[in-house]
Amino acid sequence: KDMNETKLCRLFSTYGTITSCKIQTDNNGQSRGFGFVNFERPEMAQHAMMNLNGHVLEDGKQLYVGPFQKKSERQNDLQRMREENHHIQSNNLSLFVSNLDPVIDEQLLEVIFTKFGKVTKTHILRNGSQSKGIGFVCFNTMEEITKALNEMNGKWILSKPIYVKLSTNVVNSQSITPKSATPPISSANVTSPPMIPISYFNTPLMFYPYTVMIPTQSNNYPLPIAPFHLEAPSTREHSLPPSSITTTSTTSHTE
């Protein structure tokens, strides 16, 4: 809640022209921990969301950045993600994978990562039956985690580059720095709304390196398709037990 509107605008202005920037406050003028940033063009908002969702602030809190939503929709997503995170956080040999092509399910996600070692679990976050473009991959050893992280972060899979990060637990227990990957993202025909809500919460994020709520329309990038050879998938069960993830922030990460 130390974030003010000047800092907020400065943080987001890197990604485009801001037309308005507002932090919500209570009756006493204290920040409620969330706000709104409006950009001149939708592609600017999309660029900001892709780069700042999960950004760690100076106080160690982590931002959640997503498209504008009604309060009820936002609360439902927060609750669903909180529940999913409850289980995922217990595994500290996991990778967080974002910007996945919507056709990628748990089985295909395992196939993509299996060359780096024994994949023990995979999980895709969904809105109903539709993928959010977010997933988790669990391995047996830290060596497998490190190899997958360095080789897959920024790699083009099907229609877009994927982004791979360590879970919070791994980050706290191991010193691993992934190879940086910032593939270019074409913004043509992006249909996401230009209003971007940002918020941080007091609930600790115990598993993933950043909170996630990717809009279903964010998959509409006209990105080139890179060839990717897939091996036959295993028959093992893939999804994690009912769990919880939430758009929250934490003393380790927030918005």
Residue pairs with C-beta under 8 A, 6 or more apart in sequence:
1 30
1 31
1 33
1 200
2 59
3 23
3 31
3 35
3 57
3 200
4 23
4 31
5 21
5 22
5 23
5 35
8 21
8 23
8 35
8 37
8 198
9 18
9 21
9 37
11 52
11 55
12 18
12 21
12 37
12 39
12 48
12 52
12 196
12 198
14 48
15 39
15 44
15 47
15 48
15 51
15 52
16 39
16 40
16 41
16 43
16 44
16 45
16 47
16 48
17 39
17 40
17 41
17 44
18 37
18 38
18 39
18 40
19 38
19 39
19 40
20 36
20 37
20 38
21 35
21 36
21 37
21 38
22 35
22 36
22 37
23 31
23 32
23 34
23 35
24 31
24 32
24 34
24 35
24 36
25 31
25 32
26 32
33 199
33 200
33 201
33 202
33 249
33 254
33 255
34 197
34 198
34 199
34 200
34 255
35 197
35 198
35 199
36 68
36 195
36 196
36 197
36 198
37 45
37 48
37 195
37 196
37 197
37 198
38 45
38 194
38 195
38 196
39 45
39 48
39 194
39 196
40 194
41 194
42 190
42 191
42 192
42 193
42 194
43 187
43 188
43 190
44 187
44 194
45 67
45 192
45 193
45 194
45 195
45 196
46 187
46 190
46 192
46 218
47 185
47 187
48 65
48 196
49 65
49 66
49 67
49 192
49 196
49 218
50 99
50 185
50 218
52 63
52 65
52 198
53 63
53 64
53 65
53 66
53 210
53 211
53 212
53 213
53 214
54 62
54 63
54 64
54 65
54 165
54 209
54 210
54 211
54 212
54 253
55 62
55 63
55 65
55 210
55 255
56 62
56 63
56 253
57 63
57 200
57 254
57 255
60 251
60 252
60 253
60 254
61 200
61 249
61 250
61 251
61 252
61 253
61 254
61 255
62 200
62 205
62 209
62 210
62 211
62 249
62 250
62 252
62 253
62 254
62 255
63 198
63 199
63 200
63 210
63 211
63 249
63 253
63 254
63 255
64 198
64 199
64 200
64 201
64 210
64 211
64 212
64 213
64 247
64 248
64 249
64 254
64 255
65 196
65 197
65 198
65 255
66 196
66 197
66 213
66 214
66 215
66 247
67 192
67 193
67 195
67 196
67 197
67 215
67 217
67 218
68 193
68 195
68 196
68 197
69 77
69 197
74 197
74 247
77 213
77 247
78 201
78 246
78 247
78 248
79 244
79 246
80 244
80 245
80 246
81 125
81 211
81 212
81 213
81 244
81 245
81 246
81 247
81 248
82 203
82 244
82 245
82 246
82 248
83 242
83 243
83 244
83 245
83 246
84 123
84 125
84 243
84 244
84 245
84 246
85 205
85 206
85 207
85 208
85 243
85 244
85 245
85 246
86 243
86 244
86 245
87 240
87 241
87 242
87 243
87 244
88 94
88 123
88 136
88 167
88 207
88 208
88 240
88 243
88 245
89 167
89 168
89 169
89 206
89 207
89 208
90 207
91 121
91 138
91 167
91 169
91 207
92 167
92 169
92 170
92 173
93 120
93 138
93 139
93 140
93 141
93 142
93 144
93 145
93 170
94 121
94 136
94 137
94 138
94 139
94 145
94 167
94 169
94 170
94 207
95 113
95 136
95 137
95 138
95 139
95 145
95 148
95 149
95 164
95 165
95 166
95 167
96 134
96 135
96 136
96 164
96 165
96 166
96 167
96 208
96 209
96 210
96 212
97 109
97 134
97 135
97 136
97 137
97 152
97 162
97 163
97 164
98 133
98 134
98 135
98 162
98 163
98 165
98 212
98 214
99 133
99 160
99 161
99 162
99 163
99 214
100 109
100 124
100 131
100 133
100 134
100 135
100 157
100 160
100 162
101 133
101 157
101 158
101 159
101 160
101 219
102 130
102 131
102 133
102 219
103 131
103 158
104 112
104 124
104 131
104 135
104 157
104 158
105 124
105 131
105 238
106 122
106 123
106 124
106 135
106 238
106 239
107 122
107 233
107 234
107 238
108 230
108 233
109 122
109 124
109 135
109 137
109 238
110 119
110 122
110 137
110 233
110 234
110 236
110 238
111 230
111 231
111 232
111 233
112 152
112 157
112 228
112 230
113 119
113 122
113 137
113 139
113 148
113 152
114 231
114 234
116 139
116 144
116 147
116 148
116 151
116 152
117 139
117 140
117 141
117 143
117 144
117 147
117 148
118 139
118 140
118 144
119 137
119 138
119 139
120 138
120 139
120 140
121 136
121 137
121 138
121 238
121 239
121 240
122 135
122 136
122 137
122 138
122 238
122 239
123 135
123 136
123 238
123 239
123 240
124 131
124 132
124 134
124 135
124 239
125 131
125 132
125 134
125 135
125 212
125 245
126 132
127 216
130 216
132 212
132 213
132 214
132 216
133 214
133 218
133 219
134 212
134 214
136 167
136 208
136 240
137 148
139 145
139 148
142 170
142 174
142 176
145 166
145 170
145 176
146 176
148 164
149 164
149 165
149 166
149 176
149 178
150 178
150 179
152 162
152 164
153 162
153 163
153 164
153 165
153 178
153 179
153 180
153 181
154 161
154 162
154 163
154 179
154 180
154 181
154 182
154 183
155 161
155 162
155 181
156 162
156 183
156 223
156 224
156 225
156 226
156 228
157 226
157 228
158 225
158 226
158 228
159 219
159 221
159 223
159 225
160 219
160 221
160 223
161 181
161 183
161 185
161 223
163 181
164 178
165 178
165 208
165 209
165 210
166 174
166 176
166 178
166 209
167 207
167 208
167 209
168 205
168 206
168 207
168 208
168 209
168 252
168 253
169 206
169 207
170 176
171 209
172 252
185 221
185 223
186 221
186 222
186 223
187 221
188 222
189 220
189 222
190 218
190 220
190 221
191 217
191 220
192 215
192 217
192 218
192 220
198 255
199 247
199 249
199 255
200 248
200 249
200 254
200 255
201 246
201 247
201 248
201 249
201 250
201 254
201 255
202 248
202 249
202 250
202 254
203 246
203 248
203 249
203 250
204 248
204 250
204 251
204 252
205 211
205 248
205 249
205 250
205 252
205 253
205 254
206 250
207 245
208 245
209 253
210 253
211 245
211 246
211 247
211 248
211 249
211 253
211 255
212 245
212 247
213 247
248 254
249 255
